[in-house]
Amino acid sequence: MKLELSIALLQADLFWENPDANRASFEEMIWQVPKGTDLIILPEMFTTGFSMQVEQHAEVANTNTLKWMQQQAAQTGAVLMGSVMTKAQGNFYNRMYVVYPDGSFKTYDKRHLFGLAGEDKDYTAGTERVVVEVQGWKVFPLICYDLRFPVWARSQHTDAQLYEYDLLVYVANWPAPRVNAWDTLLAARAIENISYCVGVNRVGEDGVGASYVGHSAVYDYKGAQLTFSDKAEIMTAKLYAEELKTFRERFPFQADADQFRLLD
């Protein structure tokens, strides 16, 4: 496990339903990310914005945007993470890609679909929790509305492994009117799971009039905010493995956590 994990959060306005423009815009941001960064995180549906126009704009799985992410990961030496409107096996998914410099990748499909916007009518919910590794760190990627459901994010321990992950990542298009919930729940997820927690949101206004004020942030395992922004910019932070380990050893709250199994 790398002692210092360097991460970059790319908070930006998005071009509505315009993948080419969004990829170009984020490519310019990625060029400015400091060398040696281990993980670069983009917002939810970073190529289109939070659109329900799946028939017109969903990409066939593992095509244009994945190839672009593979190229960016290879050029920077960093792992890239972000979600994309995706079509696979006749269904549509809000799919997170986690892409490594060697071209390999893993995916997570958003579990909790936002019914108020009709996401549950246009997309298929994911069923699998996916924990990935970045430089030896165990990272749990989740998407936007998942943040409201702590059971799905709860670190599950076993006799052999007390902590399921070290870093919880949420990518989002979380609107301005409810941003206080975003701030509060990110800190809560960090505290209750004794894990670093990162949230990457967008700014600006989308094609249906929803406004976004960012509030992308990094929280440590005590719920302390390490970095925060409400404007379009690249945010960076370092996460420290020894500090996390020391805190967990001193305060082993996870050992007293309820053990459970998700039924579906």
Steps between C-alpha positions, in 0.01 A plus 500: 500500500651831392559719804381819327223478242478809278156573359353763268133602489384655172204728572360659184197629315377248242394546139145366485479169313825569312756225562762636258503843664512353850784262421696788346435722801603236751807415294618859543445469875683169515805658332515735800483230768830482691738226389511205736128508573370150572126546451301748287126521569241647261131572575195284437399473132792724413446468124133605490378643829216330688290421194213255463530495118650154496391396151670803346814532711595176676830353383539134425700353788879511477518728195581870453525635853667190640763520224550870580540420870750226418701751298494757781595242759792378288627855442476611864584174676193558718183301554195681356152472647165644384152391392355486149155440347547147367310242297578134566309182415188694408489702825616847595727561801652791684837327496817591685821413321819452703781501244864410565812620314551155347157520335323261732177617661219416738142623508230580754136558401308750713285314749258772615324668210356847555124452462416871527673554164375176344841334504336178618283492186784546252788316668554158654627489856828328576510209742868460585721685748848541349815572701805580287868558577705812429865481607405242761217712639157338501255739335121472494346699208137614524277741309299803617164380643679200654619751760156510665506127575757414768435125506631463142818689594554334839844345534444130553749322722598138534721310741785537251436862402372770733488776237359432156643817348717804574345757266136561408441695177174660386466662157190713454275752331360613837278810463536824693171491694607185686873562527484517882405131499799429274739673740354332807479149362853496356636578847268242657612223261864575592433491874283189512735295278827639641610569145607791286202619295510702177210663317538643148208711378449739207422872472283707264152438361387201296265470205188457715573803718650330805780701661814365667741668739765232533607447861738230386703410805730256675424386855731305727402202714393735783269698272733801479485683168844503334412688181187662354396707199188660355648594161636331189855393581742216566521410868782288641554319826728244660369211705726344762497127564689506831272764650196296399653181642592668829151642548336168424724322748432757771126512440394155366132588478451276198555193719170581673304560180196292411572211267241451229443373148321691224217290361475665157 
